[in-house]
Amino acid sequence: MKKQMLILILGVMLVLCSCGAQSVSSSQPQTTAAPAGSEPASAVSQAAQPTASPTAAPAQPAQEAVEMPAGGTESTPAQSPEETQPTEQEAPFQEQFKKDAVRELEGLLDKMTPSEDENEAVRQAASLMNWGVGTTLGEDEIASTTKDWLAAQGADRQKQAQAQLKKVDAAYKKLLGSEGEDLLNRAGCRAMAAYPWSDGEPLETVEAVLNSVQEGAR
């Protein structure tokens, strides 16, 4: 009888131990192993987000390109050939204009022939004054041309030209004054004269001719 009771107690204890082990194993959470080579979802989401470099400079707005002529800079643009070409083309014309002006003065001096008629001196002075307000020659060029013309004349012609230009000088000074128009009318050259040539002030171009002749007479 005692043996039967001992066996029954041992059986009950074994059953209780077995039930306790099963309850403990069922209470623990089950984990599923991730497949080999896969990454956690949080790591993948972080990798997908772009990261800004801490040293990257802020983007600058694009500047419009400034077109400059070849060979120039923004501060000193190069001149185009069209801007320099007219100057080169004008040089021969300017030289020709100067030659024409010199010949015109020489022709005017050739006409300063001696005359005892005061009206002739007035006409010659009026022609000289017309030329003086329209010439493109400078005073130095006028003086040089007059001296060269005078030097090219013979001794007798030089004296005649100098004597006549003294009369022209006197008529020129009168034409600058208030009686200028009356002198032109008496000489019959009012229509051809560009009267009044000035407001009474001397004409520097005419003065250059007359002074050069006086200097040559000394």
MARROVO-568674 format. One record per atom (N, C-alpha, C, CB): x, y, z; residue in three letters. Coordinates in steps of 0.001 Angstrom, whole numbers, padded with zeros to 6 digits, always signed. Atoms other than C-alpha are relative to their C-alpha. Glycine has a CB too. Layout:
BEGIN
XYZAla;...
//
This chain:
BEGIN
+000812-001200+000000Met;+000000+000000+000000Met;+000850+001256+000000Met;-000921+000003+001189Met;-000912-001147-000083Lys;+002756+002403+000912Lys;+000721+000207-001314Lys;+001017-000193+001130Lys;-000697-000094+001275Lys;+004526+001629-002333Lys;-000898+000613-001039Lys;+000483-001367-000461Lys;+000935-000538+000981Gln;+001442+002418-004330Gln;-000179+001500+000201Gln;-001356-000718+000096Gln;+000153-001400-000285Met;+001028+005783-002568Met;+001243+000778-000454Met;-000259+000208+001490Met;-001252-000680+000387Leu;+004718+006665-003201Leu;+000081+000163-001501Leu;+001226-000780+000505Leu;-000043-000062+001478Ile;+004408+005837-006881Ile;-000980+001041-000498Ile;-000324-001384-000632Ile;+000999-000967+000422Leu;+001255+007948-007168Leu;+000496+001442+000214Leu;-001311-000232+000763Leu;-000536-001346-000288Ile;+002931+010949-005494Ile;+001060+000390-000997Ile;+000578+000064+001413Ile;-001049-000286+000985Leu;+005945+010703-007829Leu;-000608+000311-001352Leu;+000972-001181-000119Leu;+000628-000258+001304Gly;+003665+010577-010861Gly;-000614+001376-000053Gly;-001061-001045-000300Gly;+000603-001343-000031Val;+001789+013660-009738Val;+001059+001080-000105Val;-000814+000197+001282Val;-001095-000978+000033Met;+005053+015534-009208Met;+000577+000134-001419Met;+001115-000411+000992Met;-000520-000051+001375Leu;+006283+014626-012690Leu;-000951+000768-000922Leu;+000222-001426-000543Leu;+000976-000709+000849Val;+003036+015849-014216Val;+000060+001501+000247Val;-001432-000519+000263Val;-000070-001422-000330Leu;+003306+019177-012345Leu;+001253+000652-000576Leu;-000035+000191+001510Leu;-001255-000563+000566Cys;+006912+019673-013394Cys;-000092+000187-001492Cys;+001191-000902+000318Cys;+000132-000094+001460Ser;+006025+019045-017034Ser;-000883+001171-000398Ser;-000572-001301-000572Ser;+000887-001126+000294Cys;+003184+021554-017003Cys;+000677+001344+000248Cys;-001263-000099+000838Cys;-000701-001264-000284Gly;+005366+024228-015395Gly;+001007+000363-001062Gly;+000695-000079+001329Gly;-000997-000279+001053Ala;+008064+023894-018081Ala;-000660+000515-001255Ala;+000811-001253-000325Ala;+000696-000452+001224Gln;+005534+024276-020915Gln;-000505+001428+000140Gln;-001178-000932-000324Gln;+000503-001356-000202Ser;+004034+027442-019368Ser;+001103+001046-000094Ser;-000686+000102+001344Ser;-001140-000944+000072Val;+007464+029095-019044Val;+000429+000225-001419Val;+001187-000511+000814Val;-000442-000135+001397Ser;+008403+028385-022674Ser;-000986+000771-000848Ser;+000225-001361-000612Ser;+001016-000721+000778Ser;+005114+029744-024005Ser;-000054+001469+000329Ser;-001353-000605+000227Ser;+000031-001408-000393Ser;+005449+033015-022044Ser;+001132+000833-000589Ser;+000044+000100+001486Ser;-001126-000765+000585Gln;+008796+034048-023722Gln;-000341+000433-001415Gln;+001306-000844-000004Gln;+000304-000472+001367Pro;+008513+036305-026968Pro;+000836-000718-001016Pro;+000226+001502-000124Pro;-000689+000664+001098Gln;+009426+034677-030209Gln;+000571+001055-000946Gln;-000958-000963-000757Gln;-000672-000921+000945Thr;+011878+036475-032552Thr;+000238-000695-001298Thr;+001334+000522+000566Thr;-000201+000553+001341Thr;+012135+036000-036278Thr;+001319+000505-000552Thr;-001172+000378-000947Thr;-001318-000386+000521Ala;+015620+036048-037733Ala;-000136+000666-001345Ala;+000923-001214-000112Ala;+000040-000707+001286Ala;+016107+038521-040510Ala;+000811-000743-001014Ala;+000513+001436+000135Ala;-000794+000686+001038Pro;+017301+037205-043823Pro;+001408+000576-000060Pro;-000683+000122-001388Pro;-001405-000420+000078Ala;+021024+037355-044338Ala;+000160+001079-001047Ala;+000919-001196-000322Ala;-000296-001074+000958Gly;+022298+040557-046031Gly;-000991+001121+000000Gly;+000077-000548-001358Gly;+000979-001085-000054Ser;+019215+042718-045249Ser;+000326+000934+001130Ser;-001417-000545+000158Ser;-000261-001014-001004Glu;+019376+045933-043232Glu;-001283+000389+000677Glu;+000669+001220-000613Glu;+001214-000450-000690Pro;+016988+047293-040683Pro;-000668+001126-000768Pro;+000326+000458+001427Pro;+000774-001031+000730Ala;+014195+049512-042002Ala;+000415+001378+000380Ala;-001479-000155+000250Ala;-000406-001340-000429Ser;+015375+052475-039908Ser;+001287+000423-000657Ser;+000154+000054+001503Ser;-001271-000333+000655Ala;+018861+052285-041417Ala;-000217+000334-001447Ala;+000992-001147+000120Ala;+000259-000261+001409Val;+017442+052157-044942Val;-000622+001376-000190Val;-000913-001078-000585Val;+000648-001306+000129Ser;+015237+055237-044378Ser;+000977+001124+000223Ser;-001151+000123+000975Ser;-001000-001042-000234Gln;+018163+057219-042989Gln;+000947+000129-001178Gln;+000790-000293+001271Gln;-000911-000053+001150Ala;+020352+056275-045949Ala;-000642+000672-001184Ala;+000451-001391-000391Ala;+000680-000592+001152Ala;+017693+057455-048391Ala;-000051+001500+000076Ala;-001391-000539-000120Ala;+000069-001449-000140Gln;+017698+060987-046963Gln;+001318+000638-000402Gln;-000362+000387+001435Gln;-001259-000667+000392Pro;+020254+063410-048608Pro;+000610+000710+001182Pro;-000236+001003-001146Pro;-000735-000654-001080Thr;+022903+064775-046285Thr;+000764+001173-000575Thr;+000960-000989+000714Thr;-000703-001203+000455Ala;+024257+068321-046692Ala;+001385+000037+000599Ala;-000779+001275+000372Ala;-001372-000098-000480Ser;+027981+068780-046472Ser;+000150+001207+000901Ser;+000985+000082-001172Ser;-000121-001156-000915Pro;+028865+071002-043517Pro;+000858+001113-000560Pro;+000574-000443+001323Pro;-000904-001021+000548Thr;+031506+072828-045581Thr;-000457+000520-001345Thr;+001394-000556-000131Thr;+000439-000424+001334Ala;+029461+073289-048780Ala;-000444+001455+000036Ala;-001149-000901-000515Ala;+000371-001411+000071Ala;+029097+076993-049803Ala;-001394+000124-000583Ala;+001017+000804-000846Ala;+001344-000192+000573Pro;+025607+078348-050568Pro;+000077+000292-001480Pro;-000737+001137+000712Pro;+000007-000174+001460Ala;+024697+078332-054219Ala;-000149+001463-000350Ala;-001132-000817-000649Ala;+000053-001388+000444Gln;+025315+081676-055966Gln;-000888+000101-001227Gln;+001416+000542-000303Gln;+000821-000156+001214Pro;+022832+083032-058545Pro;+000861+000190-001216Pro;-000956+001179+000137Pro;-000785-000084+001229Ala;+024057+082697-062080Ala;-000003+001412-000531Ala;-000538-000961-001057Ala;-000122-001347+000551Gln;+025353+085980-063537Gln;-000097-000053-001504Gln;+001319+000655+000427Gln;+000135-000060+001446Glu;+024477+087019-067022Glu;+001348+000302-000624Glu;-001038+001057-000413Glu;-001270-000213+000689Ala;+027401+086825-069382Ala;-000032+001307-000753Ala;+000308-001155-000957Ala;-000118-001286+000697Val;+028557+090196-070744Val;+000845-000217-001229Val;+000618+001105+000917Val;-000741+000184+001238Glu;+029541+090018-074349Glu;+000892+001201-000244Glu;-000955-000217-001185Glu;-000960-001063+000243Met;+032677+092042-075024Met;+000622-000223-001369Met;+001088+000046+001112Met;-000707+000174+001270Pro;+034376+092727-078359Pro;+001316-000697+000222Pro;+000228+001344-000686Pro;-001268+000715-000089Ala;+037418+090677-079115Ala;+001122+000931+000378Ala;+000321-000690-001310Ala;-001153-000784-000411Gly;+040521+091957-077355Gly;-000295+001036+001043Gly;+000586+000658-001160Gly;+000338-001027-000973Gly;+038628+094070-074818Gly;-000324-000603+001346Gly;-001165+000828-000488Gly;+000402+000399-001339Thr;+037751+093909-071144Thr;-001260+000747+000357Thr;+001120+000270+001034Thr;+001244-000658-000393Glu;+034642+094948-069249Glu;+000209+001478+000248Glu;-000576-000653+001241Glu;-000255-001410-000297Ser;+036288+098218-068158Ser;+000492+000776-001214Ser;+001011+000115+001113Ser;-000540-000682+001187Thr;+038072+099026-071435Thr;-000305-000845-001222Thr;+001541+000249+000131Thr;+000334+000797+001177Pro;+036208+097495-074381Pro;+000832+000414-001195Pro;-001478+000126-000327Pro;-000807-000284+001186Ala;+038215+097201-077552Ala;-000861+000666-001054Ala;+000640-001289-000559Ala;+000728-000675+001053Gln;+037198+099435-080420Gln;-000126-000936-001187Gln;+000695+001316-000402Gln;+000219+000826+001170Ser;+035699+097717-083380Ser;+000722+000618-001191Ser;-001510-000160-000288Ser;-000692-000541+001186Pro;+037400+098063-086775Pro;-000764+001135-000651Pro;+000228-001097-001020Pro;+000777-001071+000617Glu;+034499+100246-087921Glu;+000279+001348+000641Glu;-001477-000310+000087Glu;-000244-001257-000694Glu;+035438+102868-085278Glu;+001348+000606-000363Glu;-000079-000211+001492Glu;-001322-000513+000318Thr;+039104+103139-086274Thr;+000197+000209-001494Thr;+001053-000935+000525Thr;-000199-000085+001435Gln;+038704+102756-090019Gln;-000236+001384-000572Gln;-000888-000965-000678Gln;+000197-001338+000574Pro;+037203+106217-090715Pro;+001167+000939+000204Pro;-001215+000620+000581Pro;-001135-000874-000247Thr;+040212+107932-089132Thr;+001100-000256-001031Thr;+000537-000207+001428Thr;-001022+000324+000986Glu;+042580+106077-091446Glu;-000418+000460-001391Glu;+000279-001502-000004Glu;+000467-000432+001313Gln;+040408+106894-094424Gln;+000004+001523-000134Gln;-001398-000538-000260Gln;+000068-001455+000064Glu;+040165+110582-093509Glu;+001369+000638-000135Glu;-000688+000537+001221Glu;-001338-000601+000015Ala;+043936+111122-093252Ala;+000390+000522-001382Ala;+001028-001015+000469Ala;-000364-000546+001317Pro;+044538+111413-097036Pro;-000832+001207-000394Pro;-000145-001065-001055Pro;+000861-001135+000342Phe;+041555+113754-097402Phe;+000414+001256+000757Phe;-001465-000331+000301Phe;-000442-001149-000781Gln;+042773+116002-094585Gln;+001290+000574-000574Gln;+000198-000392+001470Gln;-001255-000472+000607Glu;+046201+116177-096194Glu;-000287+000751-001302Glu;+000961-001191-000268Glu;+000342-000665+001261Gln;+044597+117079-099521Gln;-000661+001349+000271Gln;-000933-000890-000850Gln;+000634-001275-000365Phe;+042443+119775-097861Phe;+001056+001043+000360Phe;-000976-000197+001182Phe;-001065-000922-000381Lys;+045592+121301-096408Lys;+000741+000517-001233Lys;+000982-000686+000961Lys;-000691-000423+001221Lys;+047308+121351-099793Lys;-000847+000988-000791Lys;+000343-001215-000872Lys;+000898-000909+000721Asp;+044263+122972-101373Asp;-000047+001373+000675Asp;-001420-000599-000082Asp;+000037-001267-000728Ala;+044170+125628-098633Ala;+001285+000798-000220Ala;-000215-000251+001498Ala;-001277-000682+000250Val;+047860+126408-099155Val;+000018+000593-001404Val;+001187-000977+000183Val;+000027-000515+001381Arg;+047371+126742-102920Arg;-000950+001191-000128Arg;-000423-001114-000981Arg;+000937-001128+000039Glu;+044391+129019-102339Glu;+000642+001275+000527Glu;-001254-000323+000809Glu;-000685-001173-000544Leu;+046489+131345-100184Leu;+001068+000505-000954Leu;+000622-000326+001353Leu;-001043-000412+000951Glu;+049333+131345-102686Glu;-000616+000707-001212Glu;+000825-001227-000461Glu;+000684-000652+001122Gly;+046881+132199-105476Gly;-000487+001389+000377Gly;-001178-000849-000472Gly;+000447-001320-000465Leu;+045493+135053-103386Leu;+001162+000980+000064Leu;-000667-000112+001379Leu;-001183-000869-000065Leu;+048986+136439-102801Leu;+000490+000376-001397Leu;+001128-000692+000780Leu;-000419-000307+001368Asp;+049718+136214-106522Asp;-000804+001169-000583Asp;-000155-001242-000891Asp;+000868-001053+000513Lys;+046816+138611-107115Lys;+000266+001363+000647Lys;-001443-000385+000210Lys;-000314-001266-000655Met;+048269+141258-104836Met;+000975+000812-000863Met;+000598-000250+001408Met;-000842-000754+000934Thr;+049608+143226-107791Thr;-000072+001494+000336Thr;-000445-000253-001475Thr;-000035-001431-000345Pro;+050631+146869-107405Pro;-001104+000768-000735Pro;+001385+000604-000344Pro;+001034-000851+000592Ser;+047932+149471-108025Ser;-000062+001290+000797Ser;-001395-000715-000020Ser;+000146-001292-000654Glu;+047513+153145-107317Glu;-001450+000283+000367Glu;+000532+001103-000896Glu;+001421-000190-000269Asp;+043740+152753-107118Asp;-000320-000493+001417Asp;-000869-000750-001057Asp;+000338+000388-001364Glu;+042534+152765-103517Glu;-001114-001057+000021Glu;-000424+001231+000807Glu;+001086+000982+000062Asn;+039438+150809-104538Asn;+000537-001417-000263Asn;-001006+000395-001097Asn;-000593+001319+000246Glu;+041667+148003-105779Glu;+000529-000590+001298Glu;+001133+000094-001045Glu;-000483+000476-001296Ala;+043265+147769-102355Ala;-001173-000484+000872Ala;+000784+001121+000726Ala;+001193+000427-000750Val;+039765+147569-100850Val;-000490-001361-000499Val;-001131+001056-000129Val;+000439+001292+000553Arg;+038795+144749-103213Arg;+000951-001120+000404Arg;-000098+000074-001534Arg;-000972+001013-000407Gln;+042016+142890-102444Gln;-000135-000331+001494Gln;+001429+000482-000310Gln;+000172+000218-001434Ala;+041470+143375-098704Ala;-001275-000810+000267Ala;-000052+001352+000750Ala;+001245+000744-000174Ala;+037874+142100-099004Ala;+000184-001468-000374Ala;-001117+000624-000844Ala;-000269+001392+000397Ser;+039064+138996-100858Ser;+000816-000723+001071Ser;+000747-000045-001353Ser;-000831+000602-001047Leu;+041703+138380-098181Leu;-000825-000304+001254Leu;+001174+000933+000354Leu;+000830+000208-001183Met;+039100+138765-095430Met;-001020-001122-000228Met;-000721+001301+000377Met;+000882+001125+000326Asn;+036662+136409-097183Asn;+000739-001325+000191Asn;-000523+000120-001455Asn;-000804+001213-000144Trp;+039433+133845-097344Trp;+000291-000272+001480Trp;+001323+000128-000796Trp;-000419+000169-001389Gly;+040429+134453-093718Gly;-001054-000628+000889Gly;+000387+001314+000566Gly;+001058+000564-000857Val;+037030+133565-092228Val;-000386-001420-000421Val;-001238+000899-000034Val;+000377+001334+000465Gly;+036785+130339-094245Gly;+001128-000999-000088Gly;-000622+000108-001314Gly;-001133+000910+000164Thr;+040282+128884-094296Thr;+000078-001013+001138Thr;+001301+000789-000081Thr;-000212+001036-001022Thr;+041140+125688-092445Thr;+001434-000004+000513Thr;-000347-001376-000562Thr;-001394-000054-000437Leu;+044798+126630-092010Leu;+000109+000702+001349Leu;+000869+000719-001049Leu;-000292-000669-001254Gly;+046159+127541-088618Gly;+000937+001178-000217Gly;+000604-000978+000995Gly;-000836-001209+000133Glu;+048110+130722-087947Glu;+001444-000349-000347Glu;-000035+000818+001300Glu;-001383+000396+000300Asp;+051483+128960-087988Asp;+000128-000462-001443Asp;+000464-001116+000952Asp;-000034+000470+001387Glu;+050659+127281-091304Glu;-000127+001178-000966Glu;-001128-001026-000254Glu;+000152-001192+000851Ile;+049553+130628-092758Ile;+001301+000785-000055Ile;-001139+000903+000519Ile;-001255-000748-000038Ala;+052733+132364-091635Ala;+001086-000714-000794Ala;+000457+000204+001446Ala;-001018+000767+000723Ser;+054916+129562-092996Ser;-000234+000063-001507Ser;+000003-001463+000471Ser;+000319-000048+001433Thr;+053096+129545-096361Thr;+000309+001369-000588Thr;-001475-000346-000233Thr;-000243-001363+000494Thr;+053296+133325-096711Thr;+001497+000276-000142Thr;-000638+001035+000947Thr;-001454-000230+000066Lys;+057018+133424-095928Lys;+000633-000799-001131Lys;+000666-000372+001335Lys;-000539+000817+001098Asp;+057718+130580-098348Asp;-000354+000612-001349Asp;-000537-001444+000083Asp;+000392-000629+001262Trp;+055735+132303-101088Trp;+000841+001242-000267Trp;-001492+000365+000019Trp;-000770-001223+000166Leu;+057550+135586-100482Leu;+001448-000307-000360Leu;-000060+000840+001269Leu;-001391+000359+000271Ala;+060956+133885-100497Ala;+000183-000521-001418Ala;+000476-001043+000997Ala;-000105+000544+001350Ala;+060165+132247-103840Ala;-000102+001080-001078Ala;-001076-001038-000218Ala;+000117-001091+000973Gln;+059591+135634-105506Gln;+001373+000649-000235Gln;-001026+001063+000493Gln;-001212-000759+000261Gly;+062307+137654-107149Gly;+000042+001257+000858Gly;+000095+000364-001482Gly;-000182-001178-000845Ala;+063669+140758-105438Ala;-001001+001090-000361Ala;+001429+000533-000128Ala;+000935-001038+000418Asp;+061520+143129-107497Asp;-001439-000352+000383Asp;+000100+000221-001506Asp;+001384+000422-000324Arg;+058346+141105-107002Arg;-000234+000055+001504Arg;-000279-001438-000526Arg;+000136-000088-001454Gln;+058978+140935-103265Gln;-000318+001436+000420Gln;+001289-000491+000697Gln;+000229-001402-000359Lys;+059153+144728-103059Lys;-001391+000448-000422Lys;+001060+000900-000645Lys;+001325-000382+000473Gln;+056003+145145-105146Gln;-001098-000588+000895Gln;-000195-000459-001450Gln;+001001+000660-000844Ala;+054063+142622-103039Ala;-000060+000650+001383Ala;+000315-001503+000134Ala;-000039-000622-001323Gln;+055194+144208-099808Gln;-000616+001391-000036Gln;+001440+000075+000516Gln;+000569-001347+000111Ala;+054276+147702-101012Ala;-001525-000058-000152Ala;+000624+000749-001195Ala;+001439+000096+000203Gln;+050817+146618-102189Gln;-000712-000516+001262Gln;-000302-000917-001191Gln;+000623+000549-001203Leu;+050114+144616-099010Leu;-000065+001038+001122Leu;+000767-001236+000475Leu;+000144-001097-000954Lys;+050746+147770-096993Lys;-001301+000746-000255Lys;+001200+000965-000089Lys;+001258-000649+000350Lys;+047850+149384-098860Lys;-001192-000895+000385Lys;-000035+000328-001514Lys;+001058+000959-000365Val;+045773+146226-098343Val;-000212+000002+001512Val;+000359-001434-000491Val;+000085-000025-001460Asp;+046569+146355-094624Asp;-000812+001212+000464Asp;+001417+000027+000627Asp;+000736-001217-000377Ala;+045287+149954-094392Ala;-001488-000144-000341Ala;+000597+001243-000721Ala;+001400+000191+000389Ala;+042079+149041-096293Ala;-000685-001018+000922Ala;-000092-000466-001473Ala;+000530+001050-000896Tyr;+041596+145957-094093Tyr;-000438+000591+001345Tyr;+001068-001103+000232Tyr;+000335-000618-001288Lys;+041655+148057-090913Lys;-001246+000889-000119Lys;+001192+000829+000520Lys;+001183-000831+000202Lys;+039074+150445-092375Lys;-001265-000851-000149Lys;+000184+000884-001233Lys;+001154+000865+000208Leu;+036787+147571-093400Leu;-000514-000596+001306Leu;+000353-001110-000966Leu;+000429+000490-001311Leu;+036707+146420-089777Leu;-000807+001047+000754Leu;+001208-000417+000828Leu;+000678-001095-000697Gly;+035329+149831-088753Gly;-001390+000271-000542Gly;+000822+001255-000091Gly;+001372-000369+000342Ser;+032038+151589-089219Ser;-000157+000423-001461Ser;-000464+001117+000901Ser;+000091-000451+001389Glu;+032877+152862-092727Glu;+000206-001140-000987Glu;+001019+001093-000262Glu;-000292+001146+000854Gly;+033452+149345-094062Gly;-000979-000187-001140Gly;+000026-001230+000817Gly;+000992+000234+001047Glu;+030180+149039-095974Glu;+000063+001089-001070Glu;-001408-000064+000605Glu;-000109-001072+000993Asp;+030604+152451-097643Asp;+001201-000231-000919Asp;+000119+001370+000697Asp;-001181+000286+000822Leu;+034108+151474-098802Leu;-000291-001113-001000Leu;+001194-000390+000889Leu;+000337+001107+000909Leu;+032760+148240-100287Leu;-000919+000466-001120Leu;-000665-001146+000774Leu;+000904-000511+001026Asn;+029990+150073-102099Asn;+000751+000842-001021Asn;-001120+000822+000636Asn;-000781-000820+000927Arg;+032437+152577-103602Arg;+000918-000847-000866Arg;+000820+001025+000765Arg;-000892+000871+000769Ala;+034756+149764-104659Ala;-000781-000957-000890Ala;+000906-000791+000939Ala;+000830+000854+000852Gly;+031822+147937-106244Gly;+000096-001478+000347Gly;+000382+000194-001435Gly;-000162+001417-000377Cys;+032386+144716-104282Cys;-000828-000372+001229Cys;+001474-000307+000269Cys;+000817+000295-001185Arg;+029692+144837-101623Arg;-000672-001368-000114Arg;-001064+001092+000200Arg;+000735+001246+000180Ala;+027860+141857-103113Ala;+000876-001231+000259Ala;-000575-000062-001406Ala;-000876+001173-000159Met;+030883+139579-103056Met;+000641-000087+001375Met;+001082+000022-001046Met;-000649-000019-001305Ala;+032038+140536-099573Ala;-000886-000655+001056Ala;+000339+001438+000408Ala;+000729+000634-001109Ala;+031026+138472-096512Ala;-000089+000966+001170Ala;+000691-001321+000440Ala;+000051-001064-001012Tyr;+030454+141716-094639Tyr;-001217-000188+000905Tyr;-000043+001397-000674Tyr;-001250-000273-000739Pro;+030572+142055-091683Pro;+000709-001298+000362Pro;-000290+000816+001282Pro;-000785+001209-000279Trp;+033380+139588-091141Trp;+000115-000270+001501Trp;+001397+000128-000611Trp;-000079+000154-001456Ser;+033458+140185-087386Ser;-000713+001180+000642Ser;+001489-000090+000490Ser;+000618-001109-000715Asp;+032162+142521-084717Asp;+000994+001134+000241Asp;-000572-000484+001325Asp;-001028-001033-000124Gly;+035137+144822-085274Gly;+001325-000535+000498Gly;-000471+001079+000918Gly;-001248+000590-000484Glu;+037720+142409-083849Glu;+000865-000427-001177Glu;-000285-001204+000923Glu;-000899+000414+001088Pro;+040817+141678-085976Pro;-000171-001479-000325Pro;+001462+000287+000373Pro;+000036+001397+000434Leu;+040829+138466-087993Leu;+001423-000570+000123Leu;-000544-000127-001483Leu;-001343+000519-000273Glu;+043763+136389-086764Glu;+000652-000601-001238Glu;-000060-001043+001097Glu;-000567+000607+001218Thr;+044168+134594-090081Thr;+000561+001078-000937Thr;-001078-000839-000739Thr;-000482-001101+000852Val;+044474+137881-092007Val;+001211+000661+000647Val;-001123+001050-000242Val;-001144-000576-000704Glu;+046785+139274-089350Glu;+001258-000839-000216Glu;-000301+000121+001499Glu;-001162+000876+000193Ala;+049056+136227-089804Ala;+000643+000245-001356Ala;-000406-001476+000131Ala;-000546-000278+001333Val;+049436+136992-093532Val;+000732+001346-000011Val;-001130-000005-001061Val;-000575-001346+000046Leu;+050089+140718-093100Leu;+001254+000099+000862Leu;-001031+001034+000459Leu;-001183-000051-000868Asn;+052513+140258-090193Asn;+001174-000749-000610Asn;-000323-000581+001373Asn;-001078+000780+000621Ser;+054475+137626-092114Ser;+000665+000790-001126Ser;-000544-001337-000542Ser;-000567-000816+001076Val;+054902+139999-095053Val;+000866+001109+000581Val;-001117+000598-000880Val;-000795-001071-000643Gln;+056108+142804-092770Gln;+001301-000545+000567Gln;-000812+000679+001123Gln;-001232+000601-000530Glu;+058587+140463-091104Glu;+000966-000326-001126Glu;-000317-001270+000806Glu;-000885+000301+001142Gly;+059898+139475-094535Gly;+000634+001236-000580Gly;-000764-000718-001084Gly;-000551-001233+000548Ala;+060460+143117-095438Ala;+001156+000512+000835Ala;-001074+001060-000096Ala;-001057-000509-000872Arg;+062850+143635-092528Arg;+001346-000612-000361Arg;-000331-000287+001466Arg;
//
